Amino acid sequence: MSATTTEPATTSGNIYRPMLTRIAAITDEAPAVRTFRLEFTDPAVAESFAFKTGQFGEYSIFGAGESTFCIASAATRTGYIETTFREAGRVTRRLAQAEVGDVVGFRGPYGNCFPVDQWHGKKILFIAGGIALPPVRSVIWTCLDQRDRFGDVTIIYGARTVADLVYKHELAEWDARPDVRVIQTVDPGGETPDWTGEVGFVPTVVEAAGVTPDNAVVVLCGPPIMIKFTLATLSQMAFPLESVYTTLENRMKCGLGKCGRCNVGPIYVCKEGPVFTAAQLAGLPMDY
């Protein structure tokens, strides 16, 4: 597949036993969307823990169960991990009720990663929609923390409404940088009177941005319908499918290839992904 995996950390021989983390900070990103900064309670685990950008984990709240989310922080930053989630079910409702200082379980990291080290010298086009910015955020910060290793960096991010945009403070920080181009857009009708960004759907904004495919890599993540039409746009712009990367971490369940919930065609996403190129996905059923 597109990259090698990192062996998940563990505090025992039990692969189902989570490591313990404590919530160090909480950020409200959008309606029902929160970011947790988590620090491992075991100093030895905190010292040894490492992951690669694009990997994911299982986050648990005791008495409610666990849910799968990406690691949204940069692999270049140590001492903590961050995750962003939307309140949508039993586990995320309980997570949303947690406070700073509460304990959250973590299993991982699982899966392969974005091969960032292979992109040195290339220009990077990041495209994300809605709540799918968190896995892209990990790649963005990993690249920006090594900014001199990459060419032009363009970030295109869209959401249904202005309120639904996540990481608003970081979007402003990226936009203020002279070495990053940021384009934000909301769906027609989702703008506010003071909105200064674009109004339109992501594929149209991507086409208008005019990024050329020469020596370029694309990181694309969003709702399936957005991915479908954005891939068509990128194809029309002559971007090779081999240079377009995405993540199917939304397919994950157990993280270990045991439950079969991540099956797409002949592959198990948690064992062979979640990061794939568009070329690798081209022959799979369009149910991802």
C-alpha positions as CSV (number, residue, x, y, z in Angstrom):
1,M,0.0,0.0,0.0
2,S,1.1,3.6,0.2
3,A,3.2,3.5,3.3
4,T,4.4,1.2,6.1
5,T,2.7,1.0,9.4
6,T,3.9,1.7,12.9
7,E,3.4,-1.0,15.6
8,P,0.7,0.2,18.1
9,A,2.0,1.0,21.5
10,T,0.6,-1.0,24.4
11,T,1.0,-1.2,28.2
12,S,0.5,-4.9,28.3
13,G,0.3,-8.0,26.1
14,N,-3.5,-7.4,25.7
15,I,-4.1,-5.8,22.3
16,Y,-7.6,-4.6,23.5
17,R,-6.4,-2.8,26.6
18,P,-6.2,1.0,26.1
19,M,-3.5,3.2,27.3
20,L,-4.7,5.9,29.7
21,T,-4.6,9.6,28.7
22,R,-5.8,12.7,30.5
23,I,-7.5,15.6,28.8
24,A,-5.1,18.6,29.0
25,A,-7.2,21.0,26.9
26,I,-10.5,21.2,25.1
27,T,-11.3,23.4,22.2
28,D,-14.9,23.9,20.8
29,E,-14.4,24.0,17.1
30,A,-18.0,24.2,15.7
31,P,-21.4,23.1,16.8
32,A,-21.1,19.7,18.5
33,V,-17.4,19.5,17.4
34,R,-14.6,19.5,20.0
35,T,-10.9,18.9,20.0
36,F,-9.1,17.2,22.9
37,R,-5.4,17.5,23.7
38,L,-4.5,14.2,25.4
39,E,-1.4,13.5,27.5
40,F,-0.5,9.9,28.5
41,T,-0.7,9.3,32.3
42,D,2.2,6.8,32.2
43,P,5.5,8.8,31.9
44,A,7.2,5.8,30.1
45,V,4.4,5.7,27.5
46,A,4.5,9.5,27.1
47,E,8.2,9.3,26.4
48,S,8.2,6.4,24.0
49,F,4.9,7.0,22.1
50,A,5.3,7.9,18.4
51,F,3.0,7.8,15.4
52,K,3.0,8.8,11.7
53,T,0.7,11.3,10.1
54,G,-2.4,9.7,8.8
55,Q,-2.6,7.0,11.5
56,F,-5.7,6.6,13.7
57,G,-6.6,5.4,17.1
58,E,-9.5,4.0,19.2
59,Y,-10.7,6.5,21.9
60,S,-12.7,5.2,24.8
61,I,-14.7,6.7,27.6
62,F,-15.3,4.2,30.3
63,G,-18.8,2.8,30.6
64,A,-19.7,3.9,27.1
65,G,-17.3,2.2,24.7
66,E,-14.9,3.4,22.1
67,S,-14.9,5.2,18.8
68,T,-12.4,5.6,16.0
69,F,-10.9,8.9,15.0
70,C,-7.7,10.0,13.4
71,I,-4.8,11.5,15.3
72,A,-5.3,15.2,14.3
73,S,-2.0,16.6,15.7
74,A,1.3,16.6,13.8
75,A,3.7,13.7,13.9
76,T,6.5,16.3,14.4
77,R,5.1,17.3,17.8
78,T,5.6,15.1,20.8
79,G,4.3,14.9,24.3
80,Y,0.7,14.8,23.4
81,I,-1.9,13.8,20.8
82,E,-5.0,15.6,19.6
83,T,-8.2,14.3,18.3
84,T,-11.3,16.1,16.9
85,F,-14.7,14.5,16.9
86,R,-18.4,15.4,16.3
87,E,-21.0,14.4,18.8
88,A,-23.1,11.9,17.0
89,G,-23.7,8.7,19.1
90,R,-23.4,7.2,22.5
91,V,-19.6,7.3,22.8
92,T,-19.2,10.7,21.4
93,R,-22.0,12.1,23.5
94,R,-20.1,10.8,26.6
95,L,-16.8,12.2,25.3
96,A,-18.5,15.6,24.7
97,Q,-19.5,15.6,28.4
98,A,-15.9,15.1,29.5
99,E,-13.9,17.9,31.1
100,V,-10.3,18.9,31.4
101,G,-8.6,16.4,33.7
102,D,-10.8,13.5,32.8
103,V,-9.3,10.2,31.7
104,V,-9.8,8.9,28.1
105,G,-8.5,5.5,26.9
106,F,-6.5,5.3,23.7
107,R,-5.5,2.3,21.5
108,G,-3.1,2.7,18.7
109,P,-1.6,4.0,16.5
110,Y,-3.0,1.9,13.8
111,G,-2.8,1.8,10.0
112,N,-0.3,3.2,7.4
113,C,0.4,6.8,6.8
114,F,0.8,9.6,4.3
115,P,4.3,9.2,2.8
116,V,5.3,12.8,3.6
117,D,9.1,12.1,3.4
118,Q,8.6,11.1,-0.3
119,W,7.1,14.5,-1.1
120,H,10.1,16.7,-0.4
121,G,10.5,19.3,-3.1
122,K,7.0,18.9,-4.3
123,K,4.1,21.4,-4.1
124,I,1.2,20.3,-1.9
125,L,-2.5,20.9,-2.5
126,F,-4.7,20.1,0.5
127,I,-8.4,19.8,-0.1
128,A,-10.8,19.1,2.8
129,G,-14.5,19.3,3.4
130,G,-16.4,19.8,6.7
131,I,-15.4,17.5,9.6
132,A,-12.8,15.8,7.3
133,L,-10.3,18.6,8.0
134,P,-8.8,16.9,11.1
135,P,-6.9,14.1,9.3
136,V,-5.7,16.7,6.8
137,R,-4.7,19.0,9.6
138,S,-2.2,16.4,10.8
139,V,-0.5,16.4,7.4
140,I,-0.7,20.2,7.1
141,W,1.1,20.8,10.4
142,T,3.6,18.0,9.7
143,C,4.5,19.8,6.4
144,L,4.5,23.3,7.9
145,D,6.8,22.2,10.7
146,Q,9.3,21.3,7.9
147,R,8.2,24.1,5.6
148,D,11.6,24.4,3.8
149,R,11.3,20.8,2.5
150,F,8.3,21.5,0.3
151,G,7.2,23.7,-2.6
152,D,4.1,25.8,-2.8
153,V,1.4,24.9,-0.2
154,T,-2.2,25.5,-1.0
155,I,-5.1,24.7,1.4
156,I,-8.7,24.6,0.1
157,Y,-11.3,24.0,2.8
158,G,-15.1,24.0,2.5
159,A,-18.0,23.5,4.8
160,R,-21.8,23.7,4.6
161,T,-21.9,27.0,6.5
162,V,-19.5,29.4,8.2
163,A,-20.4,28.0,11.6
164,D,-19.4,24.5,10.4
165,L,-15.8,25.5,9.6
166,V,-13.5,23.8,12.1
167,Y,-10.1,25.1,13.3
168,K,-11.1,28.7,12.6
169,H,-8.2,30.0,14.6
170,E,-5.7,27.8,12.7
171,L,-7.2,28.7,9.4
172,A,-6.5,32.3,10.2
173,E,-3.0,31.5,11.3
174,W,-2.3,29.6,8.1
175,D,-3.8,32.4,6.0
176,A,-1.6,35.0,7.7
177,R,1.6,33.1,6.6
178,P,3.3,34.4,3.5
179,D,4.3,30.8,2.5
180,V,0.8,29.3,2.5
181,R,-2.2,30.0,0.3
182,V,-5.6,29.4,2.0
183,I,-8.9,29.4,0.2
184,Q,-12.0,28.9,2.3
185,T,-15.5,28.3,0.9
186,V,-19.0,27.6,2.1
187,D,-22.0,26.2,0.2
188,P,-24.4,28.7,-1.4
189,G,-26.6,30.0,1.4
190,G,-24.1,29.1,4.1
191,E,-22.4,32.5,4.1
192,T,-22.8,35.3,6.7
193,P,-22.9,39.1,6.1
194,D,-19.3,39.4,7.2
195,W,-18.0,36.3,5.2
196,T,-15.0,37.2,3.0
197,G,-14.2,33.8,1.6
198,E,-15.6,32.0,-1.4
199,V,-19.2,30.8,-1.9
200,G,-19.4,27.6,-3.9
201,F,-18.8,23.9,-3.8
202,V,-15.3,22.6,-3.3
203,P,-14.8,21.0,-6.8
204,T,-15.6,24.4,-8.4
205,V,-13.3,26.2,-6.1
206,V,-10.5,23.7,-6.8
207,E,-10.8,24.2,-10.5
208,A,-10.7,28.0,-10.1
209,A,-7.7,27.9,-7.8
210,G,-5.5,27.1,-10.8
211,V,-3.0,24.8,-9.1
212,T,-1.1,22.9,-11.8
213,P,-0.3,19.2,-11.6
214,D,3.4,19.4,-12.4
215,N,5.5,18.1,-9.4
216,A,2.4,18.2,-7.2
217,V,0.8,16.0,-4.5
218,V,-2.9,16.3,-3.5
219,V,-4.2,15.3,-0.1
220,L,-8.0,15.0,-0.3
221,C,-10.5,14.2,2.4
222,G,-14.2,14.9,2.7
223,P,-17.7,13.4,2.4
224,P,-17.9,10.7,-0.3
225,I,-19.9,12.9,-2.7
226,M,-17.3,15.7,-2.4
227,I,-14.5,13.3,-3.0
228,K,-16.3,11.8,-6.1
229,F,-16.7,15.2,-7.8
230,T,-13.4,16.6,-6.7
231,L,-11.6,13.6,-8.2
232,A,-13.4,14.2,-11.4
233,T,-12.2,17.8,-11.3
234,L,-8.7,16.8,-10.6
235,S,-8.7,14.4,-13.4
236,Q,-9.9,17.1,-15.8
237,M,-7.0,19.2,-14.5
238,A,-4.6,16.3,-15.5
239,F,-3.6,15.4,-11.9
240,P,-2.4,11.7,-12.0
241,L,-4.4,9.4,-9.8
242,E,-1.1,8.2,-8.3
243,S,-0.4,11.7,-6.9
244,V,-3.8,12.1,-5.1
245,Y,-3.9,10.7,-1.6
246,T,-6.9,10.2,0.7
247,T,-7.8,8.5,3.9
248,L,-10.7,6.1,4.6
249,E,-10.4,6.3,8.4
250,N,-14.2,6.8,8.6
251,R,-14.5,3.0,7.7
252,M,-12.7,2.0,10.8
253,K,-14.2,0.1,13.7
254,C,-12.0,-2.2,15.8
255,G,-8.7,-1.1,14.3
256,L,-7.3,-4.6,14.2
257,G,-9.0,-6.3,11.3
258,K,-11.1,-8.5,13.5
259,C,-14.6,-7.2,13.0
260,G,-14.7,-6.8,9.2
261,R,-16.5,-3.5,9.3
262,C,-13.8,-1.8,7.4
263,N,-14.0,-4.1,4.4
264,V,-14.2,-2.4,1.0
265,G,-14.2,-4.9,-1.9
266,P,-11.1,-7.1,-1.4
267,I,-9.4,-5.0,1.2
268,Y,-9.5,-4.4,4.9
269,V,-8.9,-0.7,5.4
270,C,-7.5,-1.0,8.9
271,K,-4.9,-3.5,7.6
272,E,-4.0,-2.0,4.3
273,G,-4.9,1.7,4.9
274,P,-6.4,4.0,5.9
275,V,-4.2,6.0,3.5
276,F,-4.6,5.2,-0.2
277,T,-3.9,6.9,-3.5
278,A,-6.8,7.5,-5.9
279,A,-5.2,5.0,-8.2
280,Q,-5.5,2.3,-5.5
281,L,-9.1,3.1,-4.9
282,A,-10.1,3.3,-8.6
283,G,-11.0,-0.4,-8.8
284,L,-12.9,-0.6,-5.5
285,P,-16.7,-0.3,-5.0
286,M,-17.8,3.3,-4.6
287,D,-19.1,2.7,-1.0
288,Y,-16.2,4.4,0.8
